[in-house]
Amino acid sequence: MTEKQWVYSFDEVKGANTQEWIFKLGNKGAQLAEMTESKLPVPQGFTITTEACNQFYDEGKKWPSGLEKQVKEKLEKLEKQMKKELGGKESPLFLSVRSGSYVSMPGMMDTVLNLGMNDETVEIFAKKTGNERAAYDSYRRFITMFGDVVMEVKHALFEEILDAAKEAKGVKIDTDLSAEDLKALIPKYKELVKKEAGEDFPQDPWEQLKLSINAVFNSWNVPRAIAYRRINNLRKDAGTGVNVQAMVFGNMGETSGTGVSFTRNPANGTKEHYGEFLINAQGEDVVAGIRTPRPVDELKEVLPEVYKELLEIYETLEKHYKDLQDFEFTIEDKKLYLLQTRNGKRTAQAAIKIAVDMEKEKLLTKEEAILKVKPAQLDQLLHKQLDEVAKKKEEAITKGLPASPGAAVGKAVFTAEKAKELFEANSKEKLILVRTETSPEDIEGMHAAQGILTARGGMTSHAAVVARGMGKCCVAGAGDITVNEKEGFFTVGELKVNDGDWLSIDGSTGEVFEGQIPLVEPTLSGDFETLMGWADSFRTMKVKTNADTPKDAKIALEFGAEGIGLVRTEHMFFEGARIKAVREMILSENLEGRKNALAKLLPFQKEDFSGIFEVMDKLPVIIRLLDPPLHEFLPHEDKDIEELASEMGVSVEKLKQTAASLHEFNPMLGFRGCRLGMVYPEINEMQATAIFQAALEQKEKGVTPNPWIEVPLVGNVKEFLKIKEIIKKAAVDTGAEGKIDYKIGTMVEVPRAALTADKLAPEVEFLSFGTNDLTQMTCGFSRDDAAKFLKPYVEDLDVYKRDPFQSIDQEGVGLLMEICVEKARKANPKIEIGICGEHGGDPESVEFCHRIGLNDVSCSPFRVPIARLAAAQAAIKDKKK
Amino acid sequence: MTEKQWVYSFDEVKGANTQEWIFKLGNKGAQLAEMTESKLPVPQGFTITTEACNQFYDEGKKWPSGLEKQVKEKLEKLEKQMKKELGGKESPLFLSVRSGSYVSMPGMMDTVLNLGMNDETVEIFAKKTGNERAAYDSYRRFITMFGDVVMEVKHALFEEILDAAKEAKGVKIDTDLSAEDLKALIPKYKELVKKEAGEDFPQDPWEQLKLSINAVFNSWNVPRAIAYRRINNLRKDAGTGVNVQAMVFGNMGETSGTGVSFTRNPANGTKEHYGEFLINAQGEDVVAGIRTPRPVDELKEVLPEVYKELLEIYETLEKHYKDLQDFEFTIEDKKLYLLQTRNGKRTAQAAIKIAVDMEKEKLLTKEEAILKVKPAQLDQLLHKQLDEVAKKKEEAITKGLPASPGAAVGKAVFTAEKAKELFEANSKEKLILVRTETSPEDIEGMHAAQGILTARGGMTSHAAVVARGMGKCCVAGAGDITVNEKEGFFTVGELKVNDGDWLSIDGSTGEVFEGQIPLVEPTLSGDFETLMGWADSFRTMKVKTNADTPKDAKIALEFGAEGIGLVRTEHMFFEGARIKAVREMILSENLEGRKNALAKLLPFQKEDFSGIFEVMDKLPVIIRLLDPPLHEFLPHEDKDIEELASEMGVSVEKLKQTAASLHEFNPMLGFRGCRLGMVYPEINEMQATAIFQAALEQKEKGVTPNPWIEVPLVGNVKEFLKIKEIIKKAAVDTGAEGKIDYKIGTMVEVPRAALTADKLAPEVEFLSFGTNDLTQMTCGFSRDDAAKFLKPYVEDLDVYKRDPFQSIDQEGVGLLMEICVEKARKANPKIEIGICGEHGGDPESVEFCHRIGLNDVSCSPFRVPIARLAAAQAAIKDKKK
């Protein structure tokens, strides 16, 4: 068996800028190889693969077999290239040892510079360069870093010694210390190491290298790195590469220096040099903030030749990478070196401007430009945000799920009634409604509030779904808080937040802050329109919206929706006089009573649909028939029950009995959806009648309504057939048959429906995946209860990469969807298949939907642009294959 | 296009005793053809197919095109065969018109005899036969039947006229009426018809025939027929055949007669002639009960020649059909005719005796004998039953689900506490525990009671599952009753049943009676052992049992269980000191507290397992780790909470808070199963330790324990891997590794697990379908809430043929199981796959499990024989293919 190659020299990998190599070498290692191939001035070296790192962990933190031999070989090669030797008496080689995973995790893992320095080599270095100061500056930096990273001696303790030296000399910055001053630090540092680590600082450079490589491996799993990966949804099994590179020294005096720069402005996208440098310094000085770095364009005055070279680098990098680059450079005695480059992080605004500009500059095609913008980032542009600067100064008191994007600042209020009251008294009142969880009864309170904070419930809890529909910010499932609605306060740890206290919540991150953080308004540029236009020209899936009111429908149209993928009719049942009729229906003991109550509801429903048809003229509108279990429409509190009883003229006991008889152990799996229509066909009959009457009414006005009537919770084709018959009959009875262009279809949310799609498909005109419920049933999670285990599943236990309610669980739920699509298309090639449910606004899920061949996705109005962009990217990626 | 053949003469179908023909002609029609082919003395005729009946309904109750022509053709053929003519002046033909679906639905549909009689033909008949009395007897019978069946004139009104005639003459029975008397009835009957139906009784025989055929078609959908099909799980789309047959007359005087007989005793299986006859009578007289029929063997004295013929018929029929036959015969002037035969219904005891005897008589092979006994029938043999005779006299006050077989008689009691109290005071007290639903807290009350009656919950509700486990009778989900536990009564309609009132419940039928119905003890014959022995020799699937205690395990062993397929460890958590430790664990706020509490539980668990291993020596025992959500272990009533709080030394508030924080909206989909072990690994660690310690303990005593440890509710292989690690570690830590032969596997109850079986299979040693939960999630039904719609779905709406919690929904859940088995076996050919959950005891489901290639099925102890027989039948059927 030949040994696995664990180590690659920068110059032996060709075409390293691919996912495969990036995953193998880490992004830094891959880009060092890539730049080497592109003849950019990179100090040579080699990369230990991420596979070696993983193997290191698999073997209980031991080097995999062969690694030591290979490191030695590559080191020898490097020594030959550099004509220097690690620990060499003639011409010692110094090394940097840096981490680097498949994506940059800035500052999360460890770095050691100036490796190879010891009591002997420092002297040789001083002699050879004639720069004793630089030599000892490098040595003391090395001991500091090595001590900190490898030997676990606190960095601050070294700083104390350094500060004492500066104080003794009466200077403020490092560069004012002389060679002698620096040399005098060395024994003190070594003493510190011995005292703190219980061991001598190692003089053997090979020993130094081995320990540093270990330290980098180990830094993959320090808590901050784990947390960073979790927060950023990075792979936990990636491992880090280790980049060992010949040192170049920015601390060789006034003709040396170090800097970092972006090729364009990452905040707003302007094409300008955005970066800073320090003369006579090493990398960490730029970040440390003791000396103030200077804007990168000032290099023109300091080292004009180097600046000229740098200008070329900007162009070369962008031409080569076709993206905003974020790079580090070092100048060693007027010679410019690139130490790393990576695609620069940027704001949404910058991302769009850069993509559009680069297309104009012919750096990118339109397709490429579209792929440069992360769809999820668009959220930033569409909602108010907490001011980033102000936010950074505060510490979040807790973090929940980012359930509905945007931000809100307001006074805590703990009941929907009170929120409504305060809002009615003063419509400028800013409120945050805080609840353990919300229920349909809280709708008006949610309307009145700027944002919603709940202690329970997931991304698809009631609060989250309703808030997204309203375009209102929501942080859900903040499990650390305990809400006492009755007394009007919540606690989180020791902290108690009372009714009326100010809160700021960030629905894009899930953060919750005490007090008021300033809000920043969203802005949409012309570049945004340009890019979205391109996106629309490439995507093949339609993007629809979930909207229950004409108002929401209008917003979604403005965001580019091409129809409504889901009108939830139950939301229409809750307001004012309607809820009374709904309750009357529920309390009826016979068909006649139910029909009477439904007759009262009919005009309301008709009006609802009429308004939506008017707004959506010509575009398809998928209307889902009544879905929730009937008990959701009854009050739960004793007080409300008494009130209702007297209103309805029934006894409290009878009302409680009805409520009790409707009670369900698992309402998600209960008497709801089409099951209601199967047992009480008159409900769906009324709804279908209202739809057709509304359509006919609009048609008279010159509108072209296009209703698609959707039967919910179908698990068996026989259910669908029965309800279809009711709808068809209503079409005939209302006179809509032949006049109104309508379709009948069903949601696929019960696994059984997906499994038996071959039976369903010939009978339906469209299918729409209700992936919220489909996920609940396929994975066996209740979305309202799952937080307790799903949070650790995603964050700590690595069971799911992402919360399956946020992004489709492709391995499980997705497989079921694929089975369904395949069976359905085979049985009915004309069938239209879409997805509603919030996954329709998640870019990864949208891409998945494209891949399995859906016709459209539907999401809340504010996510429509995200879905449009994601759908375009999916189509472009697909074409590439 | 050639016309469909809607009508078949008896003599043109060969090999009619096949499923296909039986379905096409109905069983009666097929057997008439079969008997004709076998040269049995059958009056000739023809059968209109069930397809014609279905087409009749499809066309809005009109005859399908071609039917009339074909009926005429076949009629002509019959006329030629018989040398008679319908309505003929010379030699009139008379007909019987009888219904007949694919299975017998005795008395549910309509029959018309003597068709063709009118004012003219009756006279010719009288002359030709020289029997005027028989002629008019036949005519008045025909008017009665035709009037009743076709013209909707109530049968009783004809009887009134007949009774008046008998009274006037001072005689008691029909046969004492003279020809004149009978003749005098005719005008009165015709008058009655005219008055009641508003139309004349039709004299045209062809008209009579058409109307009678219509009447039979229509009788397919009369309410009693619909109800019968529903109750007996018969196909609703089968339709009825119509058999038109030349009449033979049993009412031709003392040398004529009619009778019915079984070829053996259908009550106990004894080989004897079991039937009765009437001289000078037509079919309906035997059933009507006015004259008392005589035992069939008495025919020897009355008509010895005919009796001899009949003896041959017994033999011929059994030899031909290889089964108990139930046949009708008519004697027309000493000539014996067979009018129909069918397989006879029989008791379980008879079924077994007949099967075993027929094998001895070489009528059947062992395989055939096994196939003759319906597995579900065995229930009758294993449990006490309500005395059939006494039961028939009572009317059930309500009917619930037959949740656990057997019967019980006892006084109604409404709380578990009271049941326990009464039982402790007097262990002979007979009680029926009546609850809206039961919960784990009711266990001791269930123990104390003879049977359980609940208003809510399905076949797999808590009450049902626990009762079956205990072998105790249970009627669940009796939705019509409203239980008031607090005040101790239940109502059903107007009826109120109080605490202490006697009830009799039948868990095999779901019936509930007021008062005490005598109980009959079960008996197991030697024939039973013989048959089960044969079954065991043919079946390929193992049969295991679900048992939580050594006691249950012992019972199951006696019934032939080959291992335990499911030990539910949570039941072990509820008793005495254990529940206290469980609650202590739940209330602990940290790992240490939980570990302390678990340490207290460990010895109990160890003892539980130890006892089971001892009983099950060498046989595999699948132990499922803790499954239910933790809130199930906390009390719910205020009083109990207060008690517990003081016991635990925590505040009531804190306890309520904990309970509230554990509350779940959909506990079925909540924080349970392996999810508990993922978040609190110490729970599974304790359980695994207890299992291994118990196994080691038993091993020292010379027992060979074979634990299979099962991880519940796995949806993702990563869950399994984590828990597997915990178990493996416990094996090593306890020293069981290498000493105890154990396996680790998982339940498949989450659809995602089935879908990703290719990922799971390489990691597990066995899979076990938990089809209760799998059905809940795949179909999206909560078993506790589904009654409201599942009952109409099965009974009225035809969405499912059988309750999917009783019999596997093969189209949906079954498909998912197939996908799982296929993927799993491909990924791990050595894997063992079984099923636990109550479907394991349902014969249809067992057959399905065999078909998809499971290794074993597991069911409650009392269903083990059923599963053994069903598994044998499945294997035999499979071999036949």
Interface residues (C-beta under 8 A of the other chain):
Chain A: T482 Q657 E664 F665 N666 P667 M668 L669 G670 F671 R675 M678 V679 L713 G715 N716 K718 E719 K722 E749 V750 P751 R752 L755 T756 K759 D773 Q776 M777 T778 C779 G780 F781 S782 D784 D785 A786 K788 F789 P792 Y793 L797 D798 V799 Y800 D809 E811 G812 V813 L815 L816
Chain B: T482 Q657 E664 F665 N666 P667 M668 L669 G670 F671 R675 M678 V679 L713 G715 N716 K718 E719 K722 E749 V750 P751 R752 L755 T756 K759 D773 Q776 M777 T778 C779 G780 F781 S782 D784 D785 A786 K788 F789 P792 Y793 L797 D798 V799 Y800 D809 E811 G812 V813 L815 L816
